[in-house]
Amino acid sequence: MAAPPTRKQQREQTRAQLLDAAVFCLVEYGYAGTTTQRVQDRVNVSRGALSHHFGSKADLLVAAIHHIADERLELLRAAADGIEPGPDALPQVVAAISAAMSGPPFLAALELWVSARTDPELRAALLPPERRLGQALRDIFDKATAEAEPEATRQAFESLLIFLRGLAITGILRRDDCAVDEAVGYWMSRMAPVAAPRNSSLGPTTG
């Protein structure tokens, strides 16, 4: 029979549940609609229990920002696990980065990005975890293009992020998987040769 959780484990579990609830509320209700009341109702805890972990909505959202970044990093690393340098690496990396820019964690992050435009404190809180995530994305991309020209790799990576963010935002209003696949194929046909290793025979990828 398993031992009952310790008080510390219970606190950690409650904190994780509150952060998951904050992510859910950001996706379901948006930034403005994410209130401490909605978060505590979803976890079914008292105001005092929530206040024990987070003294204010600002404290909760700052912690949620890091929680969201950790979730996205976990998804990214899971998707990129096992990718080895070679001619097939770049399409796999593009798929891994695309996966990290979808789903509830990304939508929650998107809510925070938009709100950060007019909220300097929120923007300041967002920058460190987003830079950490951006570096992880770059490390995975660099692994797949290790032998390419550095400047070409940088341009390919930056264009990929801009491109995938745009696709993700467009998908909020109009989701068309065929159009997305065609757009990704077009990016690969243009950028795969640029990001290919020197003297590589990698040709345009259309799938």
VEXVEX-348669 format. One record per residue: x, y, z of N, C-alpha, C, O in turn; residue number from 0; residue in three letters. Coordinates in steps of 0.2 Angstrom, whole numbers, plus 5000, padded with zeros to 4 digits. Example, Ala and Ser with C-alpha at 12.3 -4.5 7.8 and 13.67 -1.06 7.14 Angstrom:
ATOM  n.px  n.py  n.pz  ca.px  ca.py  ca.pz  c.px  c.py  c.pz  o.px  o.py  o.pz  lolum  kero
ATOM  5066  4972  5039   5062   4978   5039  5066  4984  5039  5071  4983  5042      0   ALA
ATOM  5064  4989  5035   5068   4995   5036  5064  5000  5039  5067  5006  5040      1   SER
***
This chain:
ATOM  n.px  n.py  n.pz  ca.px  ca.py  ca.pz  c.px  c.py  c.pz  o.px  o.py  o.pz  lolum  kero
ATOM  5004  4994  5000   5000   5000   5000  5004  5006  5000  5009  5007  5004      0   MET
ATOM  5003  5011  4995   5007   5017   4995  5006  5021  5001  5001  5022  5004      1   ALA
ATOM  5011  5024  5003   5011   5029   5008  5007  5035  5006  5008  5037  5001      2   ALA
ATOM  5003  5038  5011   5000   5044   5009  5004  5050  5008  5010  5050  5010      3   PRO
ATOM  5002  5055  5003   5007   5060   5002  5009  5064  5008  5004  5065  5012      4   PRO
ATOM  5015  5067  5008   5017   5071   5013  5014  5078  5012  5011  5080  5007      5   THR
ATOM  5014  5082  5018   5011   5089   5017  5015  5093  5011  5012  5097  5008      6   ARG
ATOM  5021  5092  5011   5025   5095   5006  5022  5093  4999  5021  5097  4994      7   LYS
ATOM  5021  5087  4998   5019   5084   4991  5012  5087  4990  5010  5088  4984      8   GLN
ATOM  5008  5087  4995   5001   5090   4994  5001  5097  4992  4998  5099  4987      9   GLN
ATOM  5006  5101  4995   5007   5108   4993  5009  5109  4986  5006  5113  4982     10   ARG
ATOM  5014  5104  4984   5016   5105   4977  5011  5103  4972  5011  5105  4967     11   GLU
ATOM  5007  5098  4974   5002   5095   4970  4996  5101  4969  4994  5102  4963     12   GLN
ATOM  4995  5104  4974   4990   5110   4974  4992  5115  4969  4989  5118  4965     13   THR
ATOM  4999  5117  4970   5002   5122   4966  5002  5121  4959  5000  5125  4955     14   ARG
ATOM  5003  5114  4957   5003   5112   4950  4996  5113  4947  4995  5115  4942     15   ALA
ATOM  4991  5111  4951   4984   5111   4949  4982  5118  4948  4978  5119  4943     16   GLN
ATOM  4984  5122  4952   4982   5130   4951  4985  5132  4945  4982  5136  4941     17   LEU
ATOM  4992  5130  4943   4995   5133   4937  4991  5130  4931  4990  5133  4926     18   LEU
ATOM  4990  5123  4931   4986   5120   4926  4979  5124  4925  4977  5125  4919     19   ASP
ATOM  4976  5125  4930   4970   5129   4930  4971  5136  4927  4966  5138  4923     20   ALA
ATOM  4976  5139  4928   4977   5146   4925  4978  5145  4918  4976  5149  4914     21   ALA
ATOM  4982  5140  4916   4983   5139   4908  4976  5138  4905  4975  5140  4900     22   VAL
ATOM  4972  5133  4908   4965   5132   4905  4961  5138  4905  4958  5139  4900     23   PHE
ATOM  4961  5143  4910   4957   5149   4910  4960  5154  4905  4956  5157  4901     24   CYS
ATOM  4966  5154  4904   4969   5158   4898  4966  5156  4892  4965  5160  4887     25   LEU
ATOM  4966  5150  4890   4964   5147   4884  4956  5148  4883  4954  5150  4878     26   VAL
ATOM  4953  5146  4889   4945   5146   4888  4942  5153  4889  4937  5155  4885     27   GLU
ATOM  4945  5158  4893   4942   5164   4894  4946  5170  4892  4944  5176  4892     28   TYR
ATOM  4953  5169  4890   4957   5174   4888  4960  5178  4894  4959  5176  4900     29   GLY
ATOM  4965  5182  4893   4969   5185   4898  4964  5189  4903  4964  5189  4909     30   TYR
ATOM  4960  5193  4900   4955   5198   4904  4950  5193  4908  4949  5195  4914     31   ALA
ATOM  4948  5188  4905   4944   5183   4909  4947  5179  4914  4943  5175  4917     32   GLY
ATOM  4953  5178  4914   4956   5174   4919  4957  5177  4926  4961  5182  4927     33   THR
ATOM  4953  5175  4930   4952   5178   4937  4954  5173  4942  4954  5167  4941     34   THR
ATOM  4956  5175  4948   4958   5170   4953  4952  5166  4955  4953  5161  4957     35   THR
ATOM  4946  5169  4955   4940   5166   4957  4939  5160  4952  4938  5154  4954     36   GLN
ATOM  4940  5161  4946   4939   5155   4941  4944  5150  4942  4943  5144  4941     37   ARG
ATOM  4950  5152  4943   4956   5147   4944  4954  5143  4951  4955  5137  4950     38   VAL
ATOM  4953  5146  4956   4951   5142   4962  4945  5138  4962  4945  5132  4964     39   GLN
ATOM  4940  5140  4958   4934   5136   4957  4936  5130  4953  4933  5125  4954     40   ASP
ATOM  4940  5131  4948   4942   5125   4944  4945  5119  4948  4945  5113  4947     41   ARG
ATOM  4950  5122  4953   4953   5117   4957  4949  5115  4963  4951  5110  4966     42   VAL
ATOM  4944  5119  4964   4940   5118   4970  4944  5119  4977  4944  5114  4981     43   ASN
ATOM  4947  5124  4977   4950   5126   4983  4948  5133  4986  4944  5136  4982     44   VAL
ATOM  4949  5134  4992   4947   5140   4995  4951  5146  4993  4957  5145  4990     45   SER
ATOM  4949  5152  4994   4953   5158   4993  4960  5158  4997  4965  5160  4995     46   ARG
ATOM  4959  5156  5003   4965   5155   5007  4970  5151  5005  4976  5152  5005     47   GLY
ATOM  4968  5145  5002   4973   5140   4999  4976  5143  4993  4982  5142  4992     48   ALA
ATOM  4972  5147  4989   4976   5150   4983  4980  5155  4985  4986  5156  4983     49   LEU
ATOM  4978  5159  4990   4983   5165   4993  4989  5162  4996  4994  5165  4996     50   SER
ATOM  4989  5156  4999   4995   5153   5002  5000  5152  4996  5006  5153  4998     51   HIS
ATOM  4998  5150  4990   5003   5149   4985  5004  5156  4981  5010  5157  4979     52   HIS
ATOM  4999  5160  4980   5000   5166   4976  4996  5171  4979  4990  5171  4980     53   PHE
ATOM  4999  5176  4981   4996   5182   4984  4992  5186  4980  4988  5190  4983     54   GLY
ATOM  4993  5186  4973   4989   5190   4969  4988  5187  4962  4991  5182  4961     55   SER
ATOM  4984  5190  4958   4983   5187   4951  4990  5188  4948  4992  5184  4944     56   LYS
ATOM  4993  5194  4949   5000   5195   4946  5005  5189  4947  5008  5187  4943     57   ALA
ATOM  5005  5187  4954   5009   5182   4956  5008  5176  4953  5012  5172  4950     58   ASP
ATOM  5001  5174  4952   4999   5168   4949  5001  5168  4941  5003  5163  4939     59   LEU
ATOM  5000  5174  4938   5001   5174   4931  5009  5173  4929  5011  5170  4924     60   LEU
ATOM  5013  5177  4934   5020   5176   4933  5022  5169  4933  5026  5166  4929     61   VAL
ATOM  5020  5165  4938   5021   5158   4939  5019  5154  4933  5022  5149  4931     62   ALA
ATOM  5013  5156  4931   5010   5152   4925  5014  5153  4919  5014  5149  4915     63   ALA
ATOM  5017  5159  4918   5021   5161   4912  5027  5156  4912  5028  5153  4907     64   ILE
ATOM  5030  5154  4918   5036   5150   4918  5033  5143  4917  5036  5138  4914     65   HIS
ATOM  5027  5141  4920   5024   5135   4919  5023  5133  4912  5024  5127  4910     66   HIS
ATOM  5020  5138  4908   5018   5137   4901  5025  5136  4897  5025  5132  4893     67   ILE
ATOM  5030  5140  4899   5036   5139   4895  5039  5132  4896  5042  5129  4892     68   ALA
ATOM  5039  5129  4903   5041   5123   4904  5037  5117  4900  5040  5113  4898     69   ASP
ATOM  5030  5118  4900   5026   5114   4896  5028  5114  4889  5029  5108  4886     70   GLU
ATOM  5029  5119  4886   5031   5120   4879  5038  5117  4878  5039  5114  4873     71   ARG
ATOM  5043  5118  4882   5049   5115   4882  5049  5107  4882  5052  5104  4878     72   LEU
ATOM  5045  5105  4886   5044   5098   4887  5041  5095  4880  5043  5089  4878     73   GLU
ATOM  5036  5098  4878   5033   5096   4871  5038  5096  4866  5039  5091  4862     74   LEU
ATOM  5042  5101  4866   5047   5102   4860  5053  5097  4861  5054  5094  4856     75   LEU
ATOM  5055  5095  4867   5060   5090   4868  5058  5083  4866  5061  5079  4864     76   ARG
ATOM  5051  5082  4868   5048   5076   4866  5048  5075  4859  5049  5069  4856     77   ALA
ATOM  5046  5080  4855   5045   5080   4848  5052  5079  4845  5052  5076  4839     78   ALA
ATOM  5057  5082  4848   5064   5082   4844  5068  5076  4847  5074  5076  4844     79   ALA
ATOM  5066  5072  4851   5070   5067   4854  5072  5062  4849  5067  5060  4845     80   ASP
ATOM  5078  5061  4848   5080   5056   4843  5082  5058  4836  5084  5055  4832     81   GLY
ATOM  5081  5065  4835   5083   5068   4829  5090  5068  4828  5094  5071  4832     82   ILE
ATOM  5093  5065  4823   5100   5066   4822  5102  5070  4816  5098  5070  4811     83   GLU
ATOM  5108  5073  4816   5110   5077   4810  5110  5073  4804  5112  5067  4804     84   PRO
ATOM  5108  5075  4798   5108   5072   4792  5103  5075  4787  5099  5080  4789     85   GLY
ATOM  5102  5072  4781   5097   5075   4776  5090  5075  4778  5086  5079  4776     86   PRO
ATOM  5088  5071  4783   5081   5070   4785  5080  5074  4791  5074  5074  4794     87   ASP
ATOM  5085  5077  4794   5084   5081   4801  5080  5087  4800  5076  5088  4805     88   ALA
ATOM  5081  5091  4795   5077   5097   4795  5070  5097  4795  5066  5100  4798     89   LEU
ATOM  5067  5092  4790   5060   5091   4791  5057  5089  4797  5052  5091  4800     90   PRO
ATOM  5061  5085  4801   5059   5083   4808  5059  5088  4813  5055  5089  4817     91   GLN
ATOM  5064  5093  4812   5065   5098   4817  5059  5103  4815  5056  5106  4820     92   VAL
ATOM  5058  5105  4809   5052   5109   4807  5046  5106  4811  5042  5110  4813     93   VAL
ATOM  5045  5100  4810   5039   5097   4813  5039  5098  4821  5033  5099  4824     94   ALA
ATOM  5045  5097  4824   5045   5097   4831  5044  5105  4833  5040  5106  4838     95   ALA
ATOM  5046  5109  4830   5045   5116   4832  5038  5118  4830  5035  5122  4834     96   ILE
ATOM  5035  5116  4825   5028   5117   4824  5024  5114  4829  5019  5117  4831     97   SER
ATOM  5025  5108  4832   5022   5105   4837  5022  5110  4843  5017  5110  4847     98   ALA
ATOM  5028  5113  4845   5028   5117   4850  5025  5124  4850  5023  5127  4855     99   ALA
ATOM  5022  5125  4844   5018   5131   4843  5011  5130  4841  5008  5132  4837    100   MET
ATOM  5009  5125  4845   5002   5123   4844  4999  5120  4851  5003  5119  4856    101   SER
ATOM  4993  5119  4852   4990   5116   4858  4989  5121  4863  4991  5127  4862    102   GLY
ATOM  4986  5119  4869   4984   5124   4874  4990  5128  4877  4989  5134  4878    103   PRO
ATOM  4996  5125  4878   5001   5130   4881  5003  5136  4876  5004  5141  4878    104   PRO
ATOM  5003  5134  4869   5004   5140   4865  4999  5145  4865  5000  5151  4865    105   PHE
ATOM  4993  5142  4865   4987   5147   4865  4987  5151  4871  4985  5157  4871    106   LEU
ATOM  4989  5148  4877   4989   5152   4883  4995  5157  4882  4994  5163  4885    107   ALA
ATOM  5000  5155  4880   5006   5160   4879  5004  5166  4874  5006  5172  4875    108   ALA
ATOM  5000  5164  4869   4998   5169   4864  4993  5174  4868  4994  5180  4866    109   LEU
ATOM  4989  5172  4872   4985   5177   4876  4990  5182  4880  4988  5188  4880    110   GLU
ATOM  4995  5179  4883   4999   5183   4886  5003  5188  4882  5004  5194  4884    111   LEU
ATOM  5005  5186  4876   5009   5190   4872  5005  5196  4870  5007  5202  4870    112   TRP
ATOM  4999  5195  4868   4994   5200   4865  4993  5205  4871  4994  5211  4870    113   VAL
ATOM  4992  5203  4877   4991   5207   4883  4997  5211  4885  4997  5217  4887    114   SER
ATOM  5003  5208  4883   5009   5211   4885  5011  5218  4881  5015  5222  4883    115   ALA
ATOM  5007  5218  4875   5008   5224   4871  5007  5231  4875  5010  5236  4874    116   ARG
ATOM  5002  5231  4879   5000   5237   4883  5002  5236  4890  4999  5240  4894    117   THR
ATOM  5005  5231  4892   5006   5230   4899  5014  5228  4900  5016  5223  4900    118   ASP
ATOM  5018  5234  4902   5025   5233   4903  5027  5228  4908  5032  5225  4907    119   PRO
ATOM  5024  5227  4913   5026   5223   4919  5025  5215  4916  5029  5211  4917    120   GLU
ATOM  5019  5214  4913   5018   5207   4910  5024  5206  4904  5026  5200  4904    121   LEU
ATOM  5025  5211  4900   5030   5210   4895  5037  5208  4898  5041  5204  4896    122   ARG
ATOM  5039  5212  4904   5045   5210   4907  5045  5203  4910  5050  5200  4910    123   ALA
ATOM  5039  5201  4913   5039   5194   4915  5039  5189  4910  5042  5183  4911    124   ALA
ATOM  5037  5191  4904   5037   5186   4899  5044  5185  4895  5045  5179  4893    125   LEU
ATOM  5048  5190  4895   5054   5190   4892  5059  5184  4894  5061  5180  4889    126   LEU
ATOM  5061  5183  4900   5065   5178   4902  5063  5171  4900  5067  5167  4897    127   PRO
ATOM  5057  5168  4901   5055   5162   4899  5055  5161  4892  5056  5156  4889    128   PRO
ATOM  5053  5166  4888   5052   5166   4881  5059  5166  4878  5060  5162  4873    129   GLU
ATOM  5064  5169  4881   5071   5169   4878  5074  5162  4880  5077  5159  4875    130   ARG
ATOM  5072  5159  4885   5074   5152   4887  5071  5147  4882  5075  5143  4879    131   ARG
ATOM  5065  5148  4880   5062   5143   4875  5065  5145  4868  5066  5140  4865    132   LEU
ATOM  5066  5151  4867   5069   5153   4860  5076  5150  4859  5078  5147  4854    133   GLY
ATOM  5080  5149  4865   5086   5146   4864  5086  5139  4863  5090  5136  4860    134   GLN
ATOM  5081  5136  4867   5080   5129   4866  5078  5127  4858  5081  5122  4856    135   ALA
ATOM  5074  5131  4856   5072   5130   4849  5078  5131  4844  5079  5127  4839    136   LEU
ATOM  5082  5136  4846   5088   5137   4841  5093  5131  4842  5096  5129  4837    137   ARG
ATOM  5094  5129  4848   5099   5123   4849  5097  5117  4845  5101  5114  4842    138   ASP
ATOM  5090  5116  4845   5088   5110   4841  5088  5111  4834  5090  5107  4830    139   ILE
ATOM  5087  5117  4831   5088   5119   4824  5095  5119  4822  5097  5116  4817    140   PHE
ATOM  5099  5121  4826   5107   5121   4825  5109  5114  4824  5114  5113  4820    141   ASP
ATOM  5107  5109  4829   5109   5103   4828  5108  5099  4822  5111  5095  4819    142   LYS
ATOM  5102  5101  4819   5100   5098   4812  5104  5102  4806  5104  5099  4801    143   ALA
ATOM  5107  5108  4807   5110   5111   4802  5117  5113  4804  5120  5118  4802    144   THR
ATOM  5120  5108  4808   5127   5110   4811  5132  5112  4806  5137  5116  4807    145   ALA
ATOM  5132  5109  4800   5137   5110   4795  5135  5116  4790  5139  5117  4785    146   GLU
ATOM  5130  5119  4791   5128   5124   4786  5131  5131  4787  5134  5131  4793    147   ALA
ATOM  5131  5135  4783   5133   5142   4784  5130  5145  4790  5124  5146  4790    148   GLU
ATOM  5133  5148  4795   5130   5151   4801  5125  5156  4799  5119  5157  4802    149   PRO
ATOM  5127  5161  4794   5122   5166   4793  5116  5164  4789  5110  5166  4790    150   GLU
ATOM  5116  5159  4785   5111   5156   4782  5106  5152  4787  5100  5152  4786    151   ALA
ATOM  5110  5149  4792   5106   5145   4797  5102  5150  4801  5096  5149  4803    152   THR
ATOM  5105  5156  4803   5101   5161   4807  5095  5164  4803  5090  5164  4806    153   ARG
ATOM  5096  5165  4796   5091   5168   4793  5085  5163  4792  5079  5164  4792    154   GLN
ATOM  5087  5156  4791   5082   5151   4790  5078  5150  4797  5072  5149  4797    155   ALA
ATOM  5082  5150  4802   5078   5149   4809  5074  5155  4810  5068  5154  4812    156   PHE
ATOM  5076  5161  4809   5072   5167   4811  5065  5167  4806  5060  5168  4809    157   GLU
ATOM  5066  5165  4800   5061   5165   4795  5056  5160  4797  5050  5160  4797    158   SER
ATOM  5058  5154  4800   5054   5148   4802  5050  5150  4808  5044  5149  4808    159   LEU
ATOM  5053  5154  4813   5049   5156   4819  5043  5161  4817  5037  5160  4819    160   LEU
ATOM  5045  5166  4813   5040   5170   4810  5034  5167  4806  5028  5168  4807    161   ILE
ATOM  5036  5162  4802   5032   5159   4798  5027  5154  4802  5021  5155  4801    162   PHE
ATOM  5030  5151  4807   5026   5146   4811  5021  5150  4815  5015  5148  4817    163   LEU
ATOM  5023  5155  4818   5019   5159   4822  5013  5162  4818  5007  5162  4821    164   ARG
ATOM  5015  5164  4812   5009   5167   4808  5004  5162  4806  4998  5163  4806    165   GLY
ATOM  5007  5156  4805   5002   5150   4804  4998  5148  4810  4992  5147  4809    166   LEU
ATOM  5001  5149  4816   4997   5147   4822  4992  5152  4823  4986  5150  4825    167   ALA
ATOM  4993  5158  4822   4988   5164   4823  4983  5163  4818  4977  5164  4819    168   ILE
ATOM  4985  5162  4811   4980   5161   4806  4975  5156  4808  4969  5156  4806    169   THR
ATOM  4978  5150  4811   4974   5144   4812  4968  5146  4817  4964  5142  4818    170   GLY
ATOM  4969  5151  4821   4964   5153   4826  4957  5154  4822  4952  5153  4825    171   ILE
ATOM  4958  5158  4817   4952   5160   4813  4950  5155  4807  4944  5154  4806    172   LEU
ATOM  4955  5152  4804   4953   5147   4799  4958  5142  4799  4964  5142  4797    173   ARG
ATOM  4956  5136  4801   4961   5130   4801  4960  5126  4795  4954  5123  4793    174   ARG
ATOM  4965  5125  4791   4965   5122   4785  4971  5118  4784  4977  5120  4782    175   ASP
ATOM  4971  5111  4786   4977   5107   4787  4981  5107  4780  4987  5106  4780    176   ASP
ATOM  4977  5106  4775   4980   5106   4768  4984  5112  4766  4989  5111  4764    177   CYS
ATOM  4981  5118  4768   4984   5124   4766  4991  5125  4771  4996  5127  4768    178   ALA
ATOM  4990  5122  4777   4996   5122   4781  5002  5118  4778  5007  5120  4778    179   VAL
ATOM  5000  5112  4776   5005   5107   4773  5008  5110  4767  5014  5110  4766    180   ASP
ATOM  5004  5114  4763   5007   5117   4757  5011  5122  4759  5017  5123  4756    181   GLU
ATOM  5010  5126  4764   5014   5132   4766  5020  5130  4769  5026  5132  4767    182   ALA
ATOM  5020  5124  4773   5026   5122   4776  5031  5119  4770  5037  5119  4770    183   VAL
ATOM  5027  5115  4765   5031   5113   4760  5035  5118  4756  5040  5117  4753    184   GLY
ATOM  5031  5124  4755   5034   5130   4751  5040  5132  4755  5045  5134  4752    185   TYR
ATOM  5039  5133  4762   5045   5135   4766  5051  5130  4765  5057  5132  4764    186   TRP
ATOM  5050  5124  4765   5055   5119   4765  5058  5119  4758  5064  5119  4757    187   MET
ATOM  5054  5120  4753   5057   5121   4746  5062  5127  4745  5067  5126  4741    188   SER
ATOM  5060  5132  4749   5064   5138   4748  5070  5138  4753  5076  5140  4751    189   ARG
ATOM  5069  5136  4759   5074   5136   4764  5078  5130  4766  5084  5131  4768    190   MET
ATOM  5076  5124  4764   5080   5118   4765  5087  5118  4762  5092  5117  4765    191   ALA
ATOM  5087  5120  4755   5093   5121   4752  5098  5126  4756  5104  5125  4756    192   PRO
ATOM  5095  5131  4758   5099   5137   4761  5102  5134  4768  5108  5136  4769    193   VAL
ATOM  5098  5130  4772   5100   5128   4778  5104  5121  4778  5106  5118  4783    194   ALA
ATOM  5105  5118  4772   5108   5112   4771  5116  5112  4772  5118  5118  4772    195   ALA
ATOM  5119  5107  4775   5126   5107   4776  5130  5109  4769  5127  5107  4764    196   PRO
ATOM  5136  5111  4770   5140   5113   4764  5141  5107  4760  5142  5101  4763    197   ARG
ATOM  5141  5107  4754   5142   5102   4749  5137  5096  4750  5138  5091  4748    198   ASN
ATOM  5131  5098  4753   5126   5093   4754  5122  5092  4747  5122  5097  4743    199   SER
ATOM  5119  5086  4746   5115   5085   4740  5108  5086  4742  5104  5084  4737    200   SER
ATOM  5106  5089  4748   5099   5090   4750  5096  5094  4745  5098  5100  4744    201   LEU
ATOM  5091  5092  4742   5087   5096   4737  5081  5099  4740  5079  5098  4746    202   GLY
ATOM  5077  5103  4736   5071   5105   4738  5066  5100  4741  5065  5095  4738    203   PRO
ATOM  5063  5101  4746   5058   5097   4749  5051  5100  4748  5050  5105  4750    204   THR
ATOM  5047  5096  4745   5040   5098   4744  5035  5095  4748  5029  5097  4747    205   THR
ATOM  5036  5090  4752   5031   5087   4756  5032  5089  4764  5028  5086  4768    206   GLY
***
